[in-house]
Amino acid sequence: MILKMVSWNVNGLRACMGKGFMDFFNDGEYDLIGIQETKMQPEQADFIFPGYHAFWNSAEKKGYSGTLVLTKKEPLSEKYGMGVEEHDREGRIVALEFEKFWFITVYTPNSQRGLLRIDYRQRWEDDFRKYLGAFNKPIVLCGDLNVAHKEIDIKNAKSNVNNAGFTPQEREKMTQLLDSGFTDTFRHLHPDKKDAYSWWSYMGRAREKNVGWRIDYFLVSDELRPAIREATIHPDIFGSDHCPVGLIVEL
């Protein structure tokens, strides 16, 4: 069974709808779509996704955060959040169970300018790692993890060392996550590929110049590593300050 998956931080789904989201949706023929930063409640949707089941997790705060998974196949079960009240008000996790794996999309909290939320981010990382460790099947995890793991994953590494998303603390937590039993699918297939980014600032024509960060990922449980067929980044898809990232597995 070959599964084609994609993940995209749309930075506001309604806004992205006006910037070509449905063209992307219709062209892809994806089995599973993980969406982050929907910034909406499901009842606000004046659109549908034909042929897909939709699973929303919206933030309590209107117009903020939020995740959504679209799947062609109906899941066996679903979970929302990680069961920790401190973390579950912002709609950051949707997990769907299928026969052979769990599909999880996540929108990791940003440490924010001045690292105002770095302490919270560290607690989130530890709790999220513990949460993932409790699943009874292999995991396909996708989303905006809000960290560029290695220097190869960011254009200007030295000048960003203590900025949110590239602090030593955040990078170490990403290392710990991978060491707990996960494979970064893109780096598994493309260990030395440079200038491969998934997010660009709106400032200074960063996207045009490809001054970016790779902060959007597909991770899989190590036992699924042999199933990886393709791991891709799609900078040619516009509509957000992030671009989609893709994964094809054969289970």
N, C-alpha and C positions, 0 to 999 in steps of 0.2 A: 504494500500500500504506500503510494507516494502522496505526501501532503505538502501543499504549497501554502506558506504562511507569510504574513507581513505585519509589521508594527510601525506605527506613526504617531508621533506627538503632533497633533494638528493645531495646537495653540488656539483653541476655540473652534468647535466643530461647525457651528453655524456660519462663522466667518469663512472657514475653509470650504464650505459648501458653495460659496460664491466665488471660489478661486479654483474650481476644477475637481473637487473631491470625487464627485460622482463619475467623472471621466476615468479617474484613477481606479475607482471601485469597479466600474463596469469592464475595464480593460484587463483587470488582473486575474479574474477567475480564481480567487484565493479560497482555500478551504477554511482558513482561520485568519481573522484580522483583529489585532490588538490596537486599541486607540487610547492615547493618553491626552490629558488636558482638554477634555470635552467642553468644560466651562458651561455646562447646562444641565437641566433636569430632563428626564426622558419625555415628560409631558409637554415640553417646549418644542419637541421635534415636529416639524411640518413636512417631514420627509420619511420615506421608508427604504428598507434595504431588501429588495425582492430576493427570495430564496435563502434568506439567512434568519437564524434565531439571534436576537439581540439581548445582551446581558449588561445592564448599566449599573454603575456604582457612582453616584453623584455626591459631591461635597454638601455638607449642611449649608455652607456659605454659598450664596448664589453667584454664578459667574466665575467660579474658582475650581481649579483642579478637575477631578473626575476622570473615570476610566470606562471603557466600553469594549466588549468582545463580541464580534460577529462570527457566527459559525454556521456552516452549511449543515453539519450533522448535529443533531440534538445531543447534548451531553447527558451523562448518567447522573450528575449532580453538580451543584455550583456552590461557591463560597464567596463571601464579600468581606474584605478587610482581613486582619489577622487576629481578631478577637482581643485586641488591646485597645481600650477606650481612648487612650491618648492619641493613638494613630488612626483610628477608624472614623473620624469625623470629616475627613477630607476626600473620601471616595477614591483611594489610591490603588486598590487591588481588586481584581476580578480573577477567580480561579474556577476553571471548568474541568470536570473529570470525564475522561474518555476511557475506552477499554484498556489501552496500553500505556496511557500517560495522563498527567495533568497539564493543562495549558494555563499559564498564569501571565497576566499583563499587570505591570506595575508602573506607577509614576512616583519615583523616589523624591522626597522633599529636597528642595534646594537650600543650601546653607545660607544663601542670600548675601547681598553686598555687605561688607564689613563682618562677614561670618556671624551675623546675629543669631543664626539658627544652627550653628555647628554642633552645639551640645545636644540639641534635640536630634539632629541628623545622626549623631553617633549612637544614641539610644535606639533610633529607628533601625539602623544597620544591624545592631546586635539582636534586636527582637525579630527582624525580618529573617535573619539567618536561622534563628531558632524555629521560626514559623515554617520555613522551607524544609527543615530537618524532620518535621513531623509527618510529611506526606508518605503515603504507602505505595506510591508508584513513581516511576521516573517523571521528571518535570521538564517541560519546555517553557522557559521564562523569557518574556520579551518586555521591552519598555524603555522609557527614558530613565536611566539610572543616575543621571546627573553627576557623572564623574568621567573624566578622561583618564583611563587607567595608567597608561605608559606615555613616555615622551613622544612616541611615534603617533599617539592618538590626538595630538594637539599641535597646531601650527607653531605657536610661540611658547614653548615650554618654559624657558627661563623667566620670562617676564610675567608668567601666570602662576608661579609656584605657590603663592599664598592666597590666590583668588578662589572663590567658591567653585567647586567642581574640579580643582586641581591641587588641593591641599594634601600634604603628606598623610593627614588623618583619613581623608576620604579615599585616597588611593590604597592605603593599607587595608581599609575595610573591604574594598573590592578584591584585593588579594586574598583576604580571609574568606570571602564568599566563594571565590573560585577554588581555593584550597579545601573547602568543605565538601567538594564533590561536583563542581560544575565546570563546563568547558565553554569558553568564549568562541562561538562558532566561526565568527569572521576571522579572528586571529588564528584559529586552528587551520583554516584553509589558506589564509593569506598572512603568514607570520611577519613578513617584512614589507608589506605594502604601505607606502607612505601617501600622504595627502588624501587619505580616505576619511572623510568627515561626514557627520550627520546633523550638525548644528552650526549656524553662523549668526553672529550678531547682526542686528539691523543697522549698526553703525559702520561708517567708513567703507561702504561697498564691500563688506567682508565676504559675502557669498560670491560676488563677481570675481574677487581676488582669491577665492578659496582659502581664506584665513579662518579655519574652522576647528571644531572639536568633534571627536567621536564619543558621544555620550549615550547613544541609543544602541541597544544590544539585543541579540538573541543568545541566551545561554541555554545549555541542555545539561541534564544530569550526565555525568561521565559515562554511564553505561549506555547512553544513546549516541555517544561519539561516533561509533561505526555507521550510524544511520544518516549522518550528515552528508548531503549531496551538493548543496549550494548554499552559500551565505553571501548576501549582496547588500550593497548600499546604493540608493537611487537619487543622486544629487540633481538629476534632470527633472525630478518631480517637484513642482513648486506648490505653493498654497499655505506654507507655514515657514517659520524660521528653522524648523527641522525638516529633514527629508525622510522618506520611508526606508526601513531596512527589512531585508527579506531572508527567508530560510526555506529550503526544501529538504525534507527528510524522507527516508524510505524505511518503513517499519514492517 
